[in-house]
């Protein structure tokens, strides 16, 4: 089996929460997901995000998907 390379998509949720003065708990309550799910995103452990969750995150944080995620070059990881 081939070795799976790590993805290069980084979630900027931590930065957006800080900029907006929100906690993980407050965001989770606003969008109706668990704190654990938000923490998985925030700590770069997510492997996928549902479009419904992404839409809710963008609505709650008043941002676009590109504000929330970035693809980094290999030398930046």
C-alpha positions as CSV (number, residue, x, y, z in Angstrom):
1,X,0.0,0.0,0.0
2,X,1.3,3.5,-0.8
3,X,2.0,5.8,2.1
4,X,-0.6,8.6,2.4
5,X,1.0,12.0,2.3
6,X,-0.3,14.5,4.8
7,X,-2.5,17.2,3.4
8,X,-1.3,20.8,3.1
9,X,-4.6,22.5,3.9
10,X,-4.5,24.5,7.1
11,X,-7.4,25.8,9.0
12,X,-7.2,29.3,10.3
13,X,-10.0,28.9,12.8
14,X,-7.8,29.8,15.7
15,X,-6.9,33.1,14.2
16,X,-10.5,34.0,13.2
17,X,-11.8,33.1,16.7
18,X,-9.1,35.4,18.3
19,X,-9.9,38.2,15.9
20,X,-13.6,38.0,16.7
21,X,-13.2,37.4,20.4
22,X,-15.0,34.1,20.3
23,X,-14.4,30.9,22.2
24,X,-14.7,27.4,20.8
25,X,-17.7,26.9,23.0
26,X,-19.5,30.0,21.8
27,X,-18.9,29.1,18.2
28,X,-20.0,25.5,18.7
29,X,-23.2,26.8,20.2
30,X,-23.8,29.3,17.4
31,X,-23.5,26.7,14.7
32,X,-25.0,23.7,16.4
33,X,-22.0,21.4,16.4
34,X,-20.0,19.9,19.3
35,X,-17.0,21.6,20.9
36,X,-15.0,18.5,19.9
37,X,-15.8,19.0,16.2
38,X,-14.7,22.6,16.4
39,X,-11.5,21.6,18.3
40,X,-10.7,19.0,15.6
41,X,-10.8,21.8,13.0
42,X,-8.9,24.3,15.1
43,X,-6.1,21.8,15.9
44,X,-5.6,20.8,12.3
45,X,-6.8,17.2,12.8
46,X,-9.8,17.3,10.5
47,X,-9.7,15.2,7.3
48,X,-13.0,16.6,5.9
49,X,-15.6,19.3,6.5
50,X,-19.2,19.1,5.5
51,X,-20.5,21.9,3.3
52,X,-23.3,22.5,5.8
53,X,-20.7,23.0,8.6
54,X,-18.5,25.2,6.4
55,X,-21.5,27.3,5.5
56,X,-22.4,27.7,9.2
57,X,-18.8,28.5,10.1
58,X,-18.7,31.2,7.4
59,X,-22.0,32.7,8.5
60,X,-21.1,32.7,12.2
61,X,-17.6,34.2,11.5
62,X,-18.7,36.5,8.7
63,X,-16.0,35.2,6.4
64,X,-15.5,33.2,3.2
65,X,-14.1,29.7,2.9
66,X,-10.8,31.1,1.7
67,X,-10.5,33.1,5.0
68,X,-10.9,29.9,6.9
69,X,-8.6,27.6,4.9
70,X,-5.3,28.0,3.1
71,X,-3.2,25.5,1.2
72,X,0.5,25.9,2.2
73,X,3.5,25.1,0.2
74,X,5.7,22.2,1.3
75,X,8.4,24.4,2.6
76,X,5.9,26.3,4.8
77,X,4.7,23.2,6.7
